[in-house]
Amino acid sequence: MTDLLRVEGLSVEFPTARGVVRAVADLSFALGRGETVALVGESGSGKSTAALSLLRLVPPGTGRVSAGRVLLDGEDLLALPAAALRKVRGARVGMIFQDPMMALNPVFTIGAQIAETLRRHAGMTAAAAEARAIELLRRVQVPAPERRIRQYPHNLSGGMRQRVMIAIALACRPALLIADEPTTALDVTVQAQVLALVADLKAELGMAVLLITHDLGVVWETAQRVVVLYAGRKVEEGPVATVFARPGHPYTAGLLRAARWQEDGGRLAEIPGTVPSPLALPPGCAFAPRCPLAVARCREARPPSQALGRDQEAACWRAGEAPA
């Protein structure tokens, strides 16, 4: 499979009054054409920051990419001039943001916001862009699209706003879709509809999808490979079926156990403790204070990533010993 996207050594920092927070550290992974890769981890693991950084969407003045490359078809997006990058956003790469109410502009109609993408990237006239906007809304199963294009984001339900975000992201038929928690705050029925819609459009357009989520059930249903983050670092990567059946890192094993109902009284398992503050990461492995397999070496030196077989790797001194 040919790589469409290759992320190499990505690090993202945020200066604060208490010191520099390294939200993403030395992250590397690849995404093939037509493939779905999921970034997973607890809140605060760096998933959304990594996704925003790929398109340099971290707000200026709040944080910066301190190292790494983001190669799209071999072209480094982090090195592009601003004008050239604007031609990539929305055209070659579409993005579904985590909160559509915050991402959509409240003072413009739904139709105007979809049409803006089409006019900027496809050079359409106002009339042609409006007709295409109606077609896109119909494609993402928004009822009465001729009426909806005149409405504002606050007139729509959460599920409808998410569908509008999908329409905007896919308006120019991008090669890559970045979906940042696309089903957050949606009820279960609407979640299923949105995920099915993304899967159908992926198959239709042949695009690749980078899915950011904390829902392992969604990962199982939609992704081919998974990248597990903890405290801003990649701790495991591999095919979904392999990682879920034989997790190589104790953190991954803990996430999987926590996602399943236990036989003992129907209780949910938990990972003891909390994610450490990025301003006070422990020496060695950041997961060591919470890890049931930790030994002295884990607390003294950060483990390198090591291969566990075909296409699977884990950054753990005791990789492969974690129970599934």
PyMOL commands that set and color helices and strands:
alter all, ss='L'
color gray80, all
select helices_A, chain A and resi 47-54+77-79+82-88+100-103+110-122+126-139+145-148+153-155+158-170+188-205+216-222+240-245+250-258+288-290+296-300
alter helices_A, ss='H'
color red, helices_A
select strands_A, chain A and resi 3-16+19-32+36-40+64-72+75-76+93-96+176-180+208-212+225-230+233-239+305-309+312-315
alter strands_A, ss='S'
color yellow, strands_A
deselect
rebuild
show_as cartoon
